[in-house]
Each structure stands twice: as structure tokens, then as C-alpha cells.
């Protein structure tokens, strides 16, 4: 299958007798069915657009109101208090509107529509105001005030019975701009434990000067933007933090998600890919229909769903100064990479989605293809792994026309990218989890040329059936990808399943067109550019020290008995572990969501506080009593929870200061305070991967179906990146990254400190568990 021929609707040859035209009925049939499929999708989008556009009302409610108004008119009642009569007087006599009764009916329809729109806007405004209340978040766990109970009841009433994915978008409040004075005060409080008295006094002087002089001017522009734009942070955050970065996105920005930890449903690579791809496409279909339920806090408060819009058919496009995000509305194919070759695989046939067994059939055809890669093809994706400027130049020089442009368009406009990896990962059967480190590194960077790092999603299926994914970060944050991944794993294992011999259920289809090899013409000059990018990427990948491990000594169930937040417990354990590892405190980043607001993304929780430092120092002091340590832990835990809540409701520190800095750059003014704040390194960067759909997994009866979550690379050259997922009641999985080139860091040693810190903190509560696991 060196080159697959694309189906054409007709062929013709010129003969002495004229033109011999031969129509391909099968090709015409596929074109017809493809058109039907496209129109169905357009109709569904149009219908859902109307339903979402009028939420929390409904199209049928308009008919109910109009019919009700006209019915009351027939009973000689005037629900409009004379307004309908005034409208009737102003309707001209033309066309079919020749008598008074017809004009009255039209006036009734117009008044009913106006009344309906007024009620709709009032409901939407009321819901937005209700969702702007966040007092419920600061109440003690398990003790809800009467005010919050009434508020929750009103939110449920105005939210409607069956919201779709994007139903709440127009009702979500805008992210508020905090006062400069509050942000500066919180910032100084956050850096106090990291500075000595002299350093802090100097920083306090810079902060006060900024608060008094430049700050109010920058704040005015920021408030102006917040009134005009949907979200005053998100567009700048996407552009300046992600798209303008000129270094490699592999390791530095992209992140990964893991498969089930203990089980591999089938060891047949093509079969696992068949089920996984089908499950992903089922999710995409639900996304297009908006059938996915919006994420709700406490099953009441909706979160923004805007990030879901670019999950599929999306690719990051390199530029000289800044990258861009390309998103197409629909894509009927995926691109598959295997052993250095690229294949285009259509995922629809006969106007329907391919079944799992049919996708397996296509994957097996690719695995059995024996042709060698074309010159330069094997390592082509290294361009997406290296620095951005060389890739942007190469794209313009070598991929702007001809077959290279056509092939590149096929990759960039695919629904997603799939790698059939030729290695086995996490394949030990003796219960050992040593190979999880290698598995994590493979998902994070692979061989640096066998993942298309610019695609929104790159799924990886290994030779032994293990799978995972690598996600580009600019278009959305990890919770959006995690929601998809939970669905894929649950659908693959619990719904689709496999037959006894490991193949997908169903029958093969001999009529499927074979996957198409993409055709490239990679010049020697381009190959040299590829090799240079690969050299940069490989040096970065080889420097990553990764340790991914399961902590099953105890989990959320035991922590809740301590009457504290599981996240706060883990964060304080990380502070203790870091101090034991490095003998000092550092600026700590924990990602929090601001999706309670429209187009919200993330905010930073600065986990290293005066309270956490006091607790850590007490744990290191043998003279401190058990009760003193426990008291300090509770103070630190409460402080952390309070900061997390403030971050979620738009009262964080870092996004506000970041936007003030951007405004200062636009105005061409320098701020020593902002410049120093934005240059401070995060030597401990942390993130929790929250389970969003626990109902999909029965961890009580099937504890082997736990997921390992996902992770990311180190943020600072001399620091750690830590991701963790709290799975069920008994397990926490950690992912620790650092750089081998740094003599001060060691991911495995830090992992050991985390385990010890978790156990030592639990000991304060006199709750004993088996720590030998």
C-alpha cells in the first residue's frame, strides 16, 4: 500500500469516437451520503443554537405565550393594557393585511413575542445575578445557611430542567477585576515567608509605590476591558502565556493522560485503537449535539463550557512572533502515524461512523503495511517538538504549496492524531509499577518525532494495547481533556468491550477503502531543519527526570476522617516534602479554576504561606508537641482552603497582576514592581486532576479500574512539577518531574519525601494505617 488511490466520482478518456465518460456509482453514492451527513450536522447545530440562544426559556415557551395572548384577545380581554391596539394602529395596510382582525392577530403575535423576550431577558439577568453570589463557597462544610439554601433553590428554578452543554454561557457572570489595593496586599502576604526582613521591606516599598501611582492608571484600562470583553484575562492568557512562547511546547507546555493502571482490556494493538477511536468519536458526536451535561458544582452551580468548543479538529499553527490556533467545524478523517509513515483514515462510511471492528480493520491494515517511510517522513513531527521559529520558517518555506501543503493540511485539519507506537509500556505482570516512569515519559515526549505536538489531541496506542494521550495546552486546560478521557476509558472497557480473543465486537467490512498514505517531498534542506529541531527536542526530553507512583497507604476516605480538605492535606504534605528535600521554602503554584465565570480558565493558589511554613517548621522541630503541630496544621489547612475559594471566585493574585503587566506594556511604561513579580520562578508547580464523572467507574467492586491521571514537565530548571489525582476513597497517584541536569533535584527522592510526609501528617490524627504498602 505504497500509495492509495483516492476514489473519484468519474473518469473519462478521449477516443477517436469522442469522450468515453464512466461514472463510479459507488463514489457518487459516498458523496451523496457524505452530503446527507453534513447537512444533518448543520441542522443539529442550527437547532441547538436556537435552543441555547433562548435559554433558560425554550422555543415552545414562545408559542405558549403567543397562543395565550391571542386566546385572551378572543375573550375580549386585553393583557397588553392597550399596547396591542396601539401596535394595530401603526401597522400599514398592505398585502394580505387588509382587515382589522388580521392586524389584531399580527399585533398579538408581536406583543406576545415582545413579552416573551422580556421575560427571557429578565430570567437570564436574574440567573446571572444569582450566579454572581459566592457566599455559599465560604460556609463551613456540611453547614449551609438559610440564605444559601434559598439561593440554591432559586438557581435550580431559573436553571431549567434539561440544560445543554452551552445553555448557561450567556447567564454566567463576567470575571470581576479585584481592587489593586487588595491584590497588592495579598501578594505581599504570599511572599512574606520567602523573604528576609530587608528583602520584604524593599518589595513592600515597590508595591506601595505601584498601588499609589501607576496601579490605578493601569486598573482603569483593565476595568474598561472587563466591561467590553467577555473575560478580561483569557485572551491575553492564551496569547502571551501560550501562543507567544518561542521555545518547544513538548515537555514545557503539553501534558499527558494515562490509561488504567492495572488492566489492559486487550493486548491487540489494532483492537484497542478500534475501540478507543470509536469512543472518542462518540464523544465528539455528543459534543456536537451538546448532549454532554455542563459541569456543575454541588450539582447546582454551572461552570463555563467554552473550552470544549475546540476539543477536536484543532491544531496550533507556528508563526514567527506568535502562533495561532486553527479550528475547523468538522473533519471526517484522522491521521495515524506508525513506524515513520503517515496515513489518512476516513472515520465515516455509508454516511455513518465506522464501527469499532471496522476501525480495528483499518488499523490492522496500517500495522501490516511493509513500505518504508519516504525520505524525511519518519522524523517530520520533530518540527513540532523543537523551537517554534525554525518550525514557522520551515512551514512557510517547505510546506506552502504542492503535495507537502496538501499532506500538512490533512494532518492539521484531522479530527485528531493517533500514534500506533512500536514500543510496549507498563507491561509488567508481577505487580511491579517500575515501568510507569517510562510510560509517563513516553506519553510526555515519546521519541520526539512520533507525536504531532501541535494537534489539540494526540492519542497513543502501544504495541501491547496500553494507551494514553498527549494534549496541547493553549486551547484548553486539563479538566476539559480529562472529561473526554474518562468517557473514552469507561466506554472502551464497560460499554464496547471485546470478544474472547481480544478483537473488537462486530464484523469486518470488505468494502472499506484502504487507509491512504500521505505523500511528502521533503528536501535535503528541510531534512537538515528537522534534524536540528530533533536535536533540540531530544536534549530537552533526555533531561526530564520523571517519577510516577501510586500512593495507596490511604486516600480520601481516611483524610476526610481528619475533617480536612484532601487537597489541602496533599498540598501541606508537598510543602513538608519540599522542605525536607531542599531545606528551604519556595514560591509554589497550584492551579485553580475560574470557570464559574464566562470563558474562565485558571488562577494561581500560592500554596506556600506563613501558616504552612509555621506548620512545616513545627514538624521539623522535635521540641514541638503533638497538639501544637496539629493546631498549626489546621490553621494552615484552613488558610489554603480559603485561598482556593478566593481564587475560584476571581479574587486571586496572579492573573490580575499579569493583566496589569500586559496593559503597562501596551502603554509603554515600566513598572519595577510588576517586572519583578512576573519574573519570580515557580520552583514547585502543582496541579490536581479531579475526577469529574465518578459514576462511570465502579471502584468499589472493580478497584482495578483506577486511572493514573496525568502529568506535565518541570516548570523551572531547578524545581519540581507535581500532578496528582485522588482516585476513589483509597488511592492517590502522583506524577513528579524535574531535570536531571539540576544537581538540586531528584524526582525519585522527592517522591520518597512525599510518601513520608503523607504518613507523618496522618499520624498527627492518631489514625493508624498500614504504611508498608
C-alpha positions in Angstrom: 0.0 0.0 0.0 2.7 2.5 -1.1 0.2 5.0 -2.4 -3.6 4.6 -2.0 -5.6 6.0 -4.9 -8.4 8.3 -3.9 -11.9 7.5 -5.1 -13.2 9.7 -7.8 -16.8 10.2 -8.9 -16.0 9.9 -12.6 -13.3 9.0 -15.1 -13.0 9.9 -18.8 -10.8 9.1 -21.8 -10.6 10.7 -25.2 -11.0 8.3 -28.1 -11.3 8.7 -31.9 -15.1 8.4 -31.4 -15.2 11.1 -28.7 -15.1 11.2 -24.9 -15.8 8.0 -23.1 -17.3 9.0 -19.7 -17.5 6.4 -16.9 -19.3 7.3 -13.7 -18.4 5.5 -10.5 -21.7 4.8 -8.8 -20.1 3.8 -5.5 -18.1 7.1 -5.4 -21.3 9.1 -6.2 -23.1 7.2 -3.5 -20.5 8.0 -0.9 -20.5 11.7 -2.0 -24.3 11.7 -1.6 -24.2 10.1 1.9 -21.4 12.4 3.0 -23.6 15.4 2.0 -26.5 14.0 3.9 -24.3 13.5 7.0 -23.0 17.1 6.7 -26.5 18.6 6.4 -27.7 16.6 9.4 -24.8 18.0 11.5 -25.6 21.6 10.2 -29.3 21.2 11.1 -28.4 19.9 14.6 -26.1 22.8 15.2 -28.7 25.2 14.0 -31.4 23.7 16.2 -29.1 23.6 19.2 -28.1 27.2 18.5 -31.7 28.3 18.8 -32.3 26.2 22.0 -29.1 27.5 23.6 -29.7 31.1 22.4 -33.1 31.4 24.2 -32.1 29.5 27.4 -33.4 29.5 30.2 -36.6 29.8 28.2 -37.4 27.4 25.3 -38.8 27.8 21.8 -42.0 26.1 22.8 -42.5 28.6 25.6 -42.7 31.4 22.9 -45.5 29.5 21.2 -47.3 29.1 24.6 -47.0 32.8 25.3 -48.2 33.9 21.9 -51.1 31.5 21.8 -52.0 32.6 25.3 -52.1 36.3 24.4 -54.2 35.7 21.3 -56.6 33.4 23.3 -57.2 36.2 25.8 -57.8 38.6 23.0 -60.6 36.4 21.8 -62.3 36.6 25.2 -62.4 40.4 24.9 -59.6 40.7 27.5 -56.6 42.9 26.8 -53.5 41.5 28.5 -51.4 44.4 27.0 -53.3 47.2 28.7 -53.9 48.9 25.3 -50.5 48.2 23.8 -51.9 45.8 21.2 -54.4 48.4 20.0 -51.6 50.9 19.6 -49.5 48.4 17.6 -52.5 47.7 15.4 -53.0 51.4 14.5 -49.4 51.6 13.3 -49.5 48.5 11.1 -49.9 49.7 7.5 -52.5 48.1 5.1 -50.6 46.1 2.6 -50.6 42.6 1.1 -52.9 40.3 3.0 -53.3 42.7 5.9 -56.5 44.3 4.7 -58.9 43.9 7.6 -58.8 44.7 11.2 -58.9 41.2 12.6 -55.7 40.2 10.7 -53.9 43.2 12.0 -55.1 42.4 15.5 -53.7 38.8 15.2 -50.3 40.2 14.0 -50.3 42.7 16.8 -51.0 39.9 19.3 -48.1 37.9 17.9 -45.8 40.9 18.1 -46.8 41.7 21.6 -46.6 38.1 22.7 -43.1 37.9 21.2 -42.0 41.1 22.9 -43.5 39.8 26.2 -41.7 36.5 25.8 -38.3 38.2 25.0 -38.8 40.5 28.1 -39.4 37.5 30.3 -36.5 35.7 28.8 -34.0 38.5 29.3 -35.4 39.0 32.9 -34.8 35.3 33.7 -31.4 35.4 32.2 -30.4 38.6 34.1 -31.8 37.1 37.3 -29.9 33.9 36.8 -26.7 35.8 36.1 -27.2 37.8 39.3 -27.8 34.7 41.3 -24.7 33.0 39.9 -22.7 36.1 40.9 -23.3 35.2 44.6 -20.4 33.1 46.0 -21.1 33.3 49.7 -22.1 29.6 49.8 -18.5 28.7 49.0 -17.1 30.2 52.2 -19.5 28.5 54.5 -18.3 25.6 56.8 -18.5 22.2 55.1 -21.8 20.5 55.9 -23.4 23.6 57.4 -25.4 25.5 54.8 -27.0 28.8 55.9 -30.7 29.5 55.2 -29.6 32.2 52.7 -27.6 29.8 50.7 -30.4 27.2 50.8 -32.9 29.8 49.4 -30.2 30.8 46.8 -29.7 27.2 45.7 -33.4 26.7 45.3 -33.7 29.8 43.1 -30.7 28.8 41.0 -32.3 25.4 40.3 -35.7 27.1 39.4 -34.1 29.5 36.9 -31.7 26.9 35.5 -34.4 25.0 33.8 -35.0 21.2 33.6 -32.6 19.9 31.0 -29.7 22.3 30.2 -27.4 21.5 27.3 -23.7 21.9 27.3 -23.7 25.6 26.3 -27.0 26.5 27.8 -25.6 28.6 30.7 -23.0 30.5 28.7 -24.9 33.8 28.4 -26.0 33.6 32.0 -22.6 33.2 33.5 -21.2 36.3 35.2 -18.1 38.1 33.9 -14.8 37.7 35.8 -14.6 40.7 38.2 -11.4 42.8 38.4 -10.2 42.9 42.0 -9.2 46.2 43.6 -5.4 46.9 43.2 -5.1 47.5 46.9 -6.5 44.0 47.8 -4.3 42.3 45.2 -1.1 44.1 46.4 -2.0 43.2 50.0 -2.5 39.5 49.1 0.7 39.5 47.1 2.8 40.8 49.9 1.2 38.3 52.3 2.2 35.5 49.9 5.9 36.4 49.6 6.4 37.3 53.3 7.6 33.7 54.2 10.0 33.7 51.3 11.9 36.9 52.1 14.0 38.2 54.9 13.1 41.5 56.6 15.3 43.6 54.3 14.1 42.0 51.1 10.5 42.2 52.2 10.8 45.9 53.1 12.2 46.7 49.7 9.4 44.7 47.9 6.8 46.4 50.2 8.2 49.8 49.0 7.9 48.9 45.4 4.3 47.5 45.9 3.1 50.6 47.8 4.5 52.9 45.1 2.8 50.9 42.4 -0.5 50.8 44.4 -0.4 54.6 44.8 0.9 55.8 41.4 0.9 53.5 38.3 -1.6 50.9 39.5 -4.8 53.0 39.4 -4.0 54.1 35.8 -3.5 50.5 34.6 -6.5 49.4 36.6 -8.7 51.9 34.7 -7.8 50.3 31.3 -8.3 46.9 32.8 -11.8 47.7 34.0 -12.6 49.2 30.6 -11.6 45.9 29.0 -13.7 43.9 31.6 -16.8 45.9 30.6 -16.2 45.4 26.9 -14.8 41.9 26.7 -16.3 38.6 27.9 -13.3 37.9 30.1 -10.5 40.3 30.8 -7.9 37.6 31.3 -8.5 34.6 28.9 -7.5 36.1 25.5 -4.3 37.6 26.8 -3.5 34.5 28.8 -3.9 32.3 25.7 -1.8 34.6 23.6 1.0 35.7 25.9 1.5 32.7 28.1 1.0 30.0 25.4 1.0 31.2 21.8 3.8 33.7 22.0 6.2 31.3 23.7 9.1 30.6 21.2 10.6 27.6 23.0 9.5 24.0 22.5 5.9 23.1 23.6 6.9 19.5 24.1 7.6 18.9 27.8 7.4 22.7 28.5 3.7 23.1 27.8 2.0 19.9 26.6 0.8 17.4 29.2 -0.4 13.7 29.1 -3.1 11.4 30.4 -2.7 7.8 31.4 -4.7 4.6 30.9 -6.0 2.3 33.6 -3.1 1.5 35.9 -3.6 -2.2 36.5 -5.5 -3.6 33.5 -5.2 -3.7 29.7 -8.5 -4.7 28.2 -6.9 -6.3 25.2 -3.3 -6.8 24.1 -4.2 -6.5 20.4 -3.0 -3.1 19.4 -5.4 -2.6 16.5 -8.4 -3.7 18.6 -7.6 -1.2 21.4 -7.2 1.5 18.8 -10.5 0.5 17.3 -12.5 0.8 20.5 -10.6 4.0 21.6 -11.1 5.8 18.3 -14.8 4.9 18.2 -15.3 6.1 21.8 -13.5 9.4 21.0 -15.7 9.9 18.0 -18.9 9.1 20.0 -17.8 11.8 22.5 -17.3 14.2 19.6 -20.8 13.4 18.3 -22.3 14.1 21.8 -20.2 17.3 21.9 -21.6 18.4 18.5 -25.2 17.7 19.7 -24.4 19.4 23.1 -25.7 16.3 24.8 -22.8 16.4 27.3 -24.1 17.8 30.6 -22.5 21.0 31.8 -20.2 20.6 34.7 -21.9 21.6 37.9 -20.5 22.4 41.3 -22.6 20.7 44.0 -25.0 19.7 41.2 -26.3 23.3 41.2 -23.8 25.9 40.0 -22.8 25.6 36.3 -19.2 26.0 35.1 -18.2 27.5 31.8 -18.1 25.1 28.9 -16.4 27.4 26.3 -13.2 25.4 26.3 -15.0 22.3 24.9 -15.5 24.1 21.6 -12.0 23.4 20.3 -11.5 19.9 21.5 -11.5 18.4 18.0 -10.5 19.5 14.5 -7.9 21.9 16.1 -4.2 22.5 15.6 -1.7 25.0 16.7 0.0 26.8 13.7 3.5 28.1 14.2 4.4 31.7 13.5 7.5 33.9 13.7 6.3 36.1 16.5 3.2 34.2 17.7 1.4 31.0 17.0 -2.3 30.8 16.1 -5.0 28.2 16.7 -6.7 26.8 13.7 -10.1 25.2 14.3 -12.4 23.8 11.6 -16.0 23.0 12.2 -15.9 19.4 11.0 -13.4 16.7 10.0 -14.2 13.3 8.7 -10.8 11.8 9.0 -8.0 11.2 11.4 -4.3 10.9 10.7 -2.4 7.8 12.0 1.4 7.6 12.5 3.2 4.2 12.5 6.8 3.3 12.0 7.6 6.6 10.3 4.6 6.7 7.9 1.5 8.9 7.9 -1.9 7.6 7.0 -5.2 9.3 6.4 -8.1 7.2 7.7 -11.7 8.1 6.9 -13.9 7.6 10.0 -17.2 7.7 8.2 -18.5 5.3 5.5 -22.0 5.0 4.0 -22.9 8.2 5.9 -22.3 6.7 9.3 -19.5 6.4 11.8 -17.2 3.4 11.4 -17.8 0.7 14.0 -15.1 -0.4 16.3 -14.3 -3.6 14.3 -14.1 -1.6 11.1 -11.7 0.8 12.7 -9.6 -2.1 14.0 -9.6 -3.4 10.4 -8.2 -0.1 9.2 -5.6 0.0 12.0 -4.5 -3.6 11.2 -4.0 -2.7 7.5 -1.7 0.1 8.7 0.2 -2.3 11.0 0.7 -4.7 8.2 1.9 -2.2 5.7 5.5 -3.0 4.9 6.6 0.0 2.9 9.4 2.2 4.1 9.0 5.9 5.1 9.6 8.4 2.4 12.8 10.5 2.7 12.4 12.8 5.7 9.0 11.5 6.6 9.9 9.4 9.7 11.1 12.3 11.8 9.0 15.1 10.3 7.0 15.7 13.5 10.2 16.7 15.3 9.5 20.2 13.8 6.5 20.4 16.2 8.8 19.4 19.2 11.6 21.9 18.7 11.7 25.7 18.8 8.8 27.5 17.2 10.6 30.0 14.9 12.5 27.3 12.9 9.2 25.4 12.5 7.4 28.5 11.4 10.2 29.2 8.8 10.2 25.6 7.6 6.4 25.6 7.3 6.5 28.7 5.1 9.5 27.6 3.0 8.8 23.9 2.5 5.1 23.3 3.1 3.3 26.2 1.5 2.5 24.5 -1.8 2.3 21.2 -3.7 2.0 17.8 -2.1 3.6 18.9 1.1 0.9 21.6 1.7 -1.8 19.0 0.9 -0.4 16.4 3.3 0.2 19.0 6.0 -3.4 20.3 5.7 -4.5 16.7 6.1 -2.7 16.4 9.4 -3.7 19.8 10.7 -7.3 19.5 9.8 -7.8 16.0 11.1 -10.2 15.3 13.9 -7.2 14.2 16.0 -3.8 12.5 15.7 -3.2 8.9 16.5 0.1 7.1 17.0 0.4 3.4 16.8 3.5 3.1 18.9 6.0 0.3 18.2 7.0 0.0 21.9 5.4 -1.7 24.9 4.7 0.3 28.1 3.7 -0.5 31.6 3.6 -4.2 30.7 4.9 -5.9 33.9 2.6 -8.6 35.1 4.2 -9.2 38.5 2.5 -6.2 40.1 5.6 -4.0 39.8 5.0 -0.5 38.8 8.6 0.4 37.9 7.7 0.8 34.3 5.2 3.6 35.0 8.1 6.1 34.8 9.0 5.0 31.3 5.3 5.0 30.4 4.9 8.6 31.6 8.0 9.8 29.7 6.8 8.1 26.5 3.4 9.9 26.7 5.1 13.2 27.6 7.6 13.2 24.7 7.9 9.8 23.0 10.8 9.7 20.6 10.3 13.4 20.0 9.1 12.7 16.4 6.3 10.2 16.7 3.6 12.6 18.2 2.3 15.7 16.4 2.6 18.0 19.4 0.7 20.9 17.7 -2.6 18.9 17.5 -5.1 19.5 20.2 -5.1 15.8 20.9 -2.6 13.0 20.1 -3.8 9.6 21.2 -1.2 6.9 21.6 -1.8 3.1 21.5 1.2 1.0 22.3 2.2 -2.4 20.9 0.8 -4.3 23.9 -2.5 -2.5 23.9 -1.7 0.2 26.6 -2.9 3.6 25.6 -2.7 7.3 26.6 -2.8 10.8 25.2 -0.7 13.9 24.8 -2.6 17.3 24.7 -1.5 20.7 23.5 -2.2 23.3 26.2 -3.1 26.6 24.6 -6.7 25.7 23.6 -7.9 24.4 26.9 -6.9 23.2 30.4 -6.5 19.7 31.7 -10.0 19.3 33.2 -11.6 19.5 29.7 -9.3 16.8 28.3 -9.8 14.7 31.5 -13.5 14.7 31.0 -13.1 13.3 27.5 -10.5 10.8 28.7 -12.8 9.5 31.5 -15.6 8.9 28.9 -13.2 7.2 26.5 -11.8 4.7 29.1 -15.3 3.9 30.5 -16.9 3.5 27.1 -14.0 1.3 25.8 -14.0 -1.0 28.8 -17.5 -1.1 30.1 -19.7 -0.5 27.1 -17.9 -1.5 23.9 -15.8 -4.4 25.2 -14.0 -7.1 23.3 -14.7 -10.7 22.3 -12.9 -13.5 23.9 -9.9 -13.5 21.6 -9.3 -9.8 22.2 -10.8 -8.3 19.0 -13.4 -5.7 18.8 -17.0 -6.8 18.6 -18.7 -6.9 15.2 -17.7 -7.9 11.7 -15.1 -6.6 9.3 -16.2 -4.7 6.2 -14.5 -5.7 2.9 -15.9 -2.6 1.2 -13.9 -0.1 3.3 -11.4 1.9 1.2 -7.9 1.3 2.5 -6.1 4.0 4.5 -4.3 6.5 2.3 -0.5 7.1 2.7 0.3 10.8 2.8 2.7 11.8 0.2 5.6 14.1 1.1 8.5 15.7 -0.8 11.0 16.5 1.9 14.1 18.2 0.5 17.6 17.7 2.0 17.5 21.3 3.3 14.2 20.5 5.1 15.6 17.3 6.5 18.5 19.3 8.0 16.0 21.6 9.7 14.2 18.5 11.0 17.4 17.1 12.4 18.2 20.4 14.2 14.7 20.5 15.7 15.1 16.9 16.8 18.4 17.6 18.4 16.8 20.4 20.5 13.8 18.3 21.4 15.9 15.2 22.3 18.2 17.2 24.6 15.0 18.5 26.4 13.4 15.1 26.6 16.6 13.3 27.8 16.9 15.9 30.6 13.5 15.0 32.1 13.6 13.0 35.4 10.2 11.5 35.9 8.7 9.5 38.8 5.1 8.4 38.6 3.9 6.4 41.6 0.9 5.1 43.4 0.3 6.1 47.0 -2.2 3.5 48.4 -1.3 3.7 52.1 -4.5 5.7 52.5 -6.7 8.0 50.4 -9.5 10.5 50.5 -11.6 8.3 52.8 -9.1 8.4 55.7 -8.3 12.1 55.1 -12.0 13.1 55.4 -12.0 11.4 58.8 -9.4 14.1 59.8 -12.1 16.7 58.9 -9.9 18.5 56.5 -9.8 19.1 52.7 -8.0 16.3 50.8 -6.4 18.9 48.5 -5.2 21.0 51.5 -3.8 17.8 53.1 -1.8 16.9 50.0 -0.6 20.5 49.4 0.7 20.7 53.0 2.4 17.3 52.5 4.1 18.7 49.4 5.3 21.7 51.4 6.8 19.4 54.1 8.3 17.1 51.5 9.9 20.0 49.6 11.4 21.4 52.8 12.9 18.0 53.7 14.2 17.7 50.1 15.8 21.2 49.7 15.9 22.6 53.3 14.0 25.8 52.2 10.7 27.1 51.1 9.8 28.2 47.6 7.2 30.0 45.6 4.5 27.4 45.0 1.9 27.3 42.2 -1.3 25.3 42.4 -3.8 25.6 39.5 -7.3 26.5 40.4 -10.3 27.0 38.0 -12.2 30.3 37.4 -14.8 28.5 35.3 -17.6 29.9 37.5 -17.2 32.9 35.2 -17.8 33.0 31.4 -14.7 31.9 29.5 -12.8 31.5 32.7 -9.6 29.3 32.7 -7.3 29.2 35.7 -6.0 31.1 38.6 -3.0 30.5 40.9 -3.2 29.4 44.5 0.1 30.4 46.2 0.3 27.3 48.5 3.4 28.4 50.4 2.0 30.6 53.2 3.1 31.8 56.6 0.7 29.3 58.1 2.1 26.4 56.0 5.7 27.4 56.8 4.9 27.5 60.5 3.4 24.0 60.3 6.4 22.6 58.4 8.9 24.1 60.8 7.0 22.6 63.7 7.1 19.2 62.0 10.9 19.6 61.8 11.2 20.6 65.4 11.3 17.7 67.8 10.6 20.0 70.7 7.1 20.9 69.4 4.3 18.9 70.9 1.8 16.7 69.1 -1.0 19.1 69.9 1.0 22.2 68.7 1.7 20.5 65.3 -1.9 19.6 64.9 -3.1 23.1 65.7 -0.7 24.6 63.2 -1.8 22.0 60.6 -5.5 23.1 61.0 -4.6 26.7 60.7 -2.5 26.1 57.5 -5.2 23.8 56.0 -8.0 26.5 56.6 -5.7 29.1 55.1 -5.2 27.0 52.0 -8.9 26.3 51.6 -9.7 29.9 51.9 -7.1 31.0 49.3 -8.5 28.3 46.9 -12.0 29.7 47.3 -10.9 33.3 46.7 -9.1 32.1 43.6 -12.2 30.4 42.3 -14.4 33.5 42.8 -12.0 35.8 40.9 -10.1 37.2 43.9 -6.7 35.7 43.1 -3.4 37.4 42.7 -1.6 36.4 39.7 -4.0 36.8 36.8 -4.8 40.3 37.9 -1.1 41.3 38.1 -0.4 39.6 34.8 -3.1 41.6 33.0 -1.9 44.8 34.7 1.6 44.0 33.3 0.2 43.5 29.8 -1.5 46.9 30.0 1.7 48.5 31.1 3.5 47.0 28.0 0.8 48.4 25.7 1.1 51.8 27.3 4.9 51.6 27.1 5.5 52.2 30.8 7.8 50.3 33.1 6.8 49.0 36.5 9.7 47.7 38.6 7.1 46.0 40.9 5.3 44.1 38.1 8.5 43.2 36.3 9.9 41.6 39.5 6.6 39.8 40.3 6.3 38.3 36.8 9.9 37.1 36.8 9.7 35.1 40.0 10.3 31.4 39.3 7.8 28.8 40.4 10.1 26.1 41.8 7.2 23.9 42.9 4.4 23.8 40.4 1.4 21.6 41.3 -2.0 20.6 39.9 -4.7 18.2 40.9 -6.5 16.2 38.3 -10.1 16.0 39.7 -12.3 13.1 38.8 -15.4 14.6 37.1 -17.5 11.5 36.3 -17.0 9.0 39.2 -20.3 7.4 38.2 -18.6 5.9 35.1 -16.4 3.7 37.3 -17.3 1.2 40.0 -14.2 1.5 42.1 -15.8 -0.4 45.0 -16.4 -3.6 43.1 -13.7 -3.0 40.4 -10.8 -1.3 42.2 -8.5 -2.5 39.3 -10.2 0.1 37.0 -8.4 3.1 38.7 -6.8 5.6 36.4 -3.4 7.1 36.9 -4.4 10.6 35.9 -1.8 12.6 34.1 1.2 14.8 34.4 3.4 17.5 33.0 7.1 18.5 32.7 9.1 20.7 35.2 8.3 24.4 35.0 11.6 25.6 36.4 15.1 24.3 35.7 15.8 23.9 39.4 12.3 22.9 40.5 9.6 20.2 40.5 6.4 19.7 38.7 3.8 17.6 40.7 0.5 16.4 39.4 -1.8 14.2 41.5 -5.2 12.5 41.2 -7.3 11.5 44.2 -8.9 8.3 42.9 -11.9 6.9 44.9 -11.5 6.6 48.6 -8.2 4.8 49.0 -5.7 5.8 46.3 -3.7 8.9 45.3 -1.4 8.8 42.2 1.5 11.2 42.0 3.5 12.4 38.9 6.8 14.1 39.8 9.0 15.7 37.2 12.3 17.6 37.4 15.5 18.0 35.4 18.5 15.6 35.5 20.8 18.5 34.7 20.0 20.1 38.1 22.0 18.8 41.0 19.5 20.1 43.5 16.5 18.0 42.3 15.8 14.2 42.2 12.2 13.1 41.3 12.5 9.7 43.0 13.9 11.2 46.2 11.2 13.8 46.2 8.6 11.1 45.7 10.0 9.3 48.8 9.7 12.5 50.8 6.0 12.9 49.6 5.2 9.4 50.8 6.8 10.0 54.2 5.2 13.4 54.6 1.7 12.0 53.9 2.2 9.3 56.6 3.7 11.7 59.1 0.8 14.2 58.8 -1.8 11.5 59.2 0.0 10.3 62.4 -1.0 13.7 64.0 -4.6 12.5 64.0 -3.9 9.2 65.7 -5.4 7.3 62.8 -3.2 4.3 62.1 -2.9 2.6 58.7 -0.6 0.1 57.2 2.3 2.2 55.8 4.2 -0.8 54.4 2.3 -0.8 51.1 
